[in-house]
Every structure is written in C-alpha cells, then in structure tokens.
Amino acid sequence: MDRLDAFKSIAAQAIRGELSFPTNVDATLRLQQALSDPDCHADDAARLVQTEPLLAARTVAIANSVTYNRSGSDVTNVRAAVQRVGFRTLGALAASVMVRQLSSEITDPDLRKRADALWRHSAHVAALAQVLARRVSFVDPETAMFAGIVHEVGGFYMLSRAHEYPGLLDGDADDWLEHGEVTVGRSVLQRLGVPAPVMAAIEAMWNGMRALPPETLGDTLLLANDLSPVASPLVERPGATTIAAAASIDFAVGDGTLARVMEESAHEVQSLTSALL
C-alpha cells in the first residue's frame, strides 16, 4: 500500500467510527466525563484526579503556574489544586492527558520523536492561546487553552497508527494535510466529545482564515499556532508564517501592541508551557 492509500485508509476507518485507542485513553475519557458531571463536587473531583497520576501531577503544576498562582503561594496537594484551577481547567488538563496517551504505545524511535515534538508544539500553542485570549481577543481563556491542547489530536492518532503502514511519513508532508488531517482530526475530536465551539475554532484553523487583531476563538488559535516557537513536525500549514516571520507580527492592542503583550507575558507563557509538558 502506498502512502496516499495508507492515509486514505486511516481516514476511511475514522469516518466509519473505527478508531483504535489505547485502553488508557478510554479510561481517561470516562474520567473526563465524570468530572463534567454538574453534581461532581471538588472532593469527588480530587479523588477522581488522584486515580490518574499524570493528571494529578499536571493539575498541581498548573495550579502553581504564574497564571493561576497570583498569590505566589504554592499548593502541594490535588484537592487544593482542583479548588484553585476550577473544573473547566481540569477538563482541559484531562484532555491533555488523553492526547498524550494516544501516542503512549509508540515504540519506533522516529515516531516517538515526532510525537514528542508534536506535544511540545501543542503545549506552546495552548499556553499562547490562553494568554492571547485573556489579553488580546478577550474570548474565554480556558476554552482557548483547551483548543490549543487538542488542535493536533488527529496527528497524534495518525502517529499511533503509523507503525501499521511502513513508510507512511516518508516523503511530502502535504499528503497528510490533503488526505488525512481534517477527516481524521474531525473524527477523533468527535469521539473525544470536544465541544462545538472548539470544533469550529479548529476547523477555522484548518481553513487558514483569521482576522488580525484576533476576534474569535479560531483567530486566537491560529495566531497562537503561528507564534509558537516549536512548529508542528507533521506539516507546515498553507498561509502559516515561519517562526522567524512570526516575530514580526504586530498590531495595536489597547494602549499597547502585541509585541509588548508577548514581552510582558513571556514568563507566564513559559510557566504554563512547562506545566503542560
């Protein structure tokens, strides 16, 4: 089977709902659904989070990041961390664990390297989206961070299946963009129960359409993607700027500029990114 046929095969299976997830993804998905129950209280949430060590560690790390720790007083336990970050941020963190679990069973060194690079890219985009939403576009920052976390989930799924198709990632990366990214990405996002506004934002990013200054969640996500210092290892999106050119993106933001906002927020972005990694 050649590369195009392989991408088309993965996409066709995704359309039919034939998605193969590692067992731990299904477990974390059930955990996320439990956390989204309106009757789930903070103590219940803390107990649920503690059943997933990676989620527990990430929750405490995010709670102690510059964005959420305005008082400068670190928390040292999951219950306090859950109370500080809130359930919506907790949902985004559960999604980050699921995204990472998609590639947890990859053993091929090259695929592993790509998956790790893709997560570094996703973490940077998520952190940038959160800050841009709060300080520039004024859309919901927690939703923006969630969108950044899951915007490459189709790529993680493809990498998790790549060992079944030798040579899948050899050659032109545009083949994934044209024959798999949207179809596979949309199917995996739907399977994970991603909310409609986040789906719409990621669709807008796939289309490469945005306004500057950013006005919508999709605009915010695409700008965060362009500003990320770590590019996706899978594809260079048409219309996306290079890292060097991204540094020149600027526009007025209130009484300042985007460049000033990014300079003032650099430590915050770094803290959030580190917590997600």
Salt bridges, closest charged atoms under 4 A:
GLU18 OE2 - ARG16 NE 3.06
ASP26 OD1 - ARG191 NH2 3.27
ASP43 OD1 - ARG79 NE 2.38
ASP44 OD1 - ARG47 NH2 2.46
ASP110 OD2 - ARG114 NE 3.22
ASP116 OD1 - ARG100 NH2 3.67
ASP116 OD1 - ARG112 NH2 3.38
ASP140 OD2 - ARG88 NH2 2.46
GLU152 OE2 - HIS151 NE2 3.99
GLU152 OE2 - ARG237 NH2 3.89
GLU164 OE2 - ARG161 NE 2.75
ASP175 OD2 - ARG3 NH1 2.38
GLU178 OE2 - HIS179 NE2 3.84
GLU181 OE2 - ARG237 NH2 3.01
GLU203 OE2 - ARG186 NE 2.63
ASP226 OD2 - ARG210 NH1 2.52
GLU264 OE1 - ARG135 NH2 2.73
GLU268 OE2 - ARG70 NH2 3.63
GLU268 OE2 - ARG134 NH2 1.97
